[in-house]
Amino acid sequence: MADGYRYWSVDAIVEDLDRRRHGFHVAIENWEHDFNIGTVVRNANAFLAAGVHIIGERRWDRRGAMSTHRYQHVQHHPDIESFAAWAQANKLPIIAIDNVAGCVPIEMARLPSECVLLFGQEGPGLSEQALAASSMTCEITQYGSTRSLNAGVASGVAMFAWALQHAERE
């Protein structure tokens, strides 16, 4: 499907994607400006996420999304509390992706087929409020000397882990 949408209108592409979207959403806690949000949005498009949620600041650098934000349903939530209320109302468990004490290696976790994968900002990670709102916290197992992956890379790994468990190849 690399060029399958060539010459289609944006509305026609979104309509076609909406018929096939997966059961997971992604969310980014954006308490400061973060250049990785565009990459997370682009990954959400690549893995056909049902929606993208930006928590906190509405501004983000869309260049990293390479225009894929036009094909995603992007919602803004002013804070973790309103986001968590939205997730609860939609019966979607929040799965935090962070390398904190007590987390489960993502390769060993059974991810729900319908959920929200929540990512924090590079550096500080997820806030205490975000971790408290989550029903599970998964880490991405690493083997080198770096302490963490940036949010863009982590989102691709986590979405791929979800896809391995739930997505069917077309």
C-alpha positions as CSV (number, residue, x, y, z in Angstrom):
1,M,0.0,0.0,0.0
2,A,3.1,2.2,-0.3
3,D,1.5,4.4,-3.1
4,G,-2.0,3.0,-2.7
5,Y,-3.4,6.4,-1.8
6,R,-1.7,8.4,-4.5
7,Y,-4.1,11.0,-5.9
8,W,-6.7,10.4,-3.3
9,S,-8.2,13.3,-1.3
10,V,-7.4,13.6,2.4
11,D,-11.0,13.0,3.2
12,A,-11.1,9.8,1.1
13,I,-7.9,8.5,2.7
14,V,-9.3,9.1,6.2
15,E,-12.5,7.4,5.3
16,D,-10.7,4.4,4.0
17,L,-8.4,4.2,7.1
18,D,-11.3,4.6,9.4
19,R,-12.8,1.3,8.1
20,R,-9.6,-0.5,9.1
21,R,-8.3,1.2,12.2
22,H,-6.9,-0.9,15.1
23,G,-8.3,-1.0,18.6
24,F,-5.4,1.0,20.2
25,H,-4.9,4.7,20.7
26,V,-1.7,6.5,21.5
27,A,-1.3,9.4,23.9
28,I,1.6,11.8,24.6
29,E,2.0,13.7,27.8
30,N,3.3,17.0,26.6
31,W,4.2,19.1,29.6
32,E,6.9,20.9,27.7
33,H,7.5,21.3,24.0
34,D,8.6,18.0,22.6
35,F,9.9,17.4,19.1
36,N,9.2,13.7,19.3
37,I,5.4,14.2,19.1
38,G,5.5,14.3,15.3
39,T,7.3,11.0,15.1
40,V,4.7,9.5,17.5
41,V,1.9,10.7,15.2
42,R,3.7,9.3,12.2
43,N,4.1,6.0,13.9
44,A,0.4,6.0,14.9
45,N,-0.4,6.4,11.2
46,A,1.9,3.6,10.2
47,F,0.4,1.2,12.7
48,L,-3.2,2.4,12.1
49,A,-4.0,3.7,15.6
50,A,-7.6,4.6,16.3
51,G,-6.6,8.0,17.6
52,V,-3.8,10.2,18.9
53,H,-4.2,12.2,22.1
54,I,-2.0,15.1,23.1
55,I,-2.2,15.8,26.8
56,G,-1.3,19.3,28.0
57,E,0.2,22.0,25.7
58,R,-1.6,22.0,22.3
59,R,1.4,23.2,20.4
60,W,3.7,20.7,18.9
61,D,6.1,20.6,15.9
62,R,4.1,19.0,13.1
63,R,7.1,18.7,10.7
64,G,8.1,15.3,12.2
65,A,4.6,13.9,11.4
66,M,5.4,14.4,7.7
67,S,1.7,15.5,7.2
68,T,0.4,12.2,8.6
69,H,-1.5,14.1,11.3
70,R,-4.0,15.0,8.6
71,Y,-5.0,11.3,8.4
72,Q,-5.2,10.7,12.2
73,H,-7.9,11.7,14.7
74,V,-5.9,14.0,17.0
75,Q,-7.6,15.0,20.3
76,H,-6.3,17.4,22.9
77,H,-6.8,17.0,26.6
78,P,-5.8,19.8,29.0
79,D,-4.4,17.5,31.7
80,I,-4.1,13.9,32.8
81,E,-7.3,14.0,34.7
82,S,-9.4,14.9,31.7
83,F,-7.6,12.3,29.5
84,A,-8.1,9.6,32.1
85,A,-11.8,10.5,32.3
86,W,-12.0,10.2,28.5
87,A,-10.3,6.8,28.6
88,Q,-12.5,5.5,31.4
89,A,-15.7,6.7,29.6
90,N,-14.5,4.8,26.5
91,K,-13.5,1.7,28.5
92,L,-9.9,1.9,27.4
93,P,-7.2,0.9,29.8
94,I,-4.2,3.1,29.8
95,I,-0.9,1.3,29.3
96,A,2.0,3.5,30.4
97,I,5.3,3.0,28.5
98,D,8.2,4.0,30.8
99,N,11.1,2.4,32.5
100,V,10.2,2.9,36.1
101,A,10.3,0.5,39.1
102,G,7.7,-2.3,38.9
103,C,7.2,-2.1,35.2
104,V,6.6,-5.2,33.0
105,P,8.9,-5.9,30.0
106,I,6.7,-5.2,27.0
107,E,7.8,-8.4,25.3
108,M,6.3,-10.3,28.3
109,A,3.1,-8.2,28.7
110,R,-0.3,-9.2,27.3
111,L,-1.5,-5.9,25.9
112,P,-5.2,-5.4,25.7
113,S,-6.6,-5.4,22.2
114,E,-8.4,-2.1,23.0
115,C,-6.3,0.3,25.0
116,V,-4.3,3.5,25.0
117,L,-0.5,3.4,24.9
118,L,0.7,6.4,26.9
119,F,4.2,8.0,26.3
120,G,5.9,10.7,28.3
121,Q,8.4,13.4,27.3
122,E,12.0,12.4,26.6
123,G,14.0,13.0,29.7
124,P,11.5,13.2,32.6
125,G,9.2,10.5,31.2
126,L,5.7,10.2,32.5
127,S,4.4,12.3,35.4
128,E,3.3,10.6,38.7
129,Q,-0.3,11.5,37.8
130,A,0.0,9.7,34.4
131,L,1.6,6.6,36.0
132,A,-1.2,6.6,38.7
133,A,-3.9,6.7,36.0
134,S,-2.4,3.7,34.2
135,S,-3.5,0.2,34.7
136,M,-0.2,-1.3,33.6
137,T,3.3,0.1,33.0
138,C,5.5,-1.5,30.4
139,E,9.2,-1.0,29.7
140,I,11.1,-1.6,26.5
141,T,13.9,-3.9,27.3
142,Q,17.3,-2.4,26.4
143,Y,20.7,-3.9,26.3
144,G,23.2,-1.0,25.8
145,S,24.4,1.8,28.0
146,T,21.7,4.4,27.3
147,R,19.1,4.9,30.0
148,S,16.1,5.3,27.7
149,L,14.8,5.5,24.2
150,N,13.3,8.8,22.9
151,A,9.5,8.9,22.7
152,G,9.4,8.6,19.0
153,V,11.4,5.4,18.9
154,A,9.7,4.0,22.0
155,S,6.3,4.6,20.4
156,G,7.3,2.6,17.3
157,V,8.5,-0.3,19.4
158,A,5.4,-0.3,21.6
159,M,3.0,-0.1,18.7
160,F,4.8,-3.0,17.0
161,A,4.5,-5.0,20.1
162,W,0.8,-4.4,20.1
163,A,0.6,-5.3,16.4
164,L,2.4,-8.6,17.0
165,Q,-0.3,-9.6,19.4
166,H,-3.4,-8.2,17.7
167,A,-3.0,-7.0,14.1
168,E,-3.8,-9.2,11.1
169,R,-1.6,-8.9,8.0
170,E,-3.6,-7.6,5.1
